[in-house]
C-alpha cells in the first residue's frame, strides 16, 4: 500500500483560501437576501423618490444623486460608474445587400 504524504499549507496559501471563502460567503449572502431586499425597496417607493429628486434637480446627473444618497446613508466605500450605451448590433451582410438592392429597384 502506497503512502501519500500531505504537504503542509503555507500561511500565504491559507490567507488566499480564506479570502476566497469570504468572497464566496458574500456572494451567497447577496443571493440569499436578494428577494427580501427587492421587496423592501419596492415597498419604500425608492424609485418614485429618486424621480422626485431628479425632477427637482434637472441639471444634476444620476450618478451625483446616487453619490449624495450614499453619503447621506453613511456608506464610505461606494463606486458608481456610468457606462456609455452599448451600440446596436450591425446588420449582417446578407440583409444589407438585400435592402440595397430593394432600394435600387424602386
Buried (B, 14 or more C-beta within 10 A) or exposed (E): EEEEEEEEEEEEEEEEEEEEEEEEEEEEEEEEEEEEEEEEEEEEEEEEEBEEBEEEEEEEEEEEBBBEBBEEEEEEEEEEEEEEEEEEEEEEEEEEEEEEEEEEEE
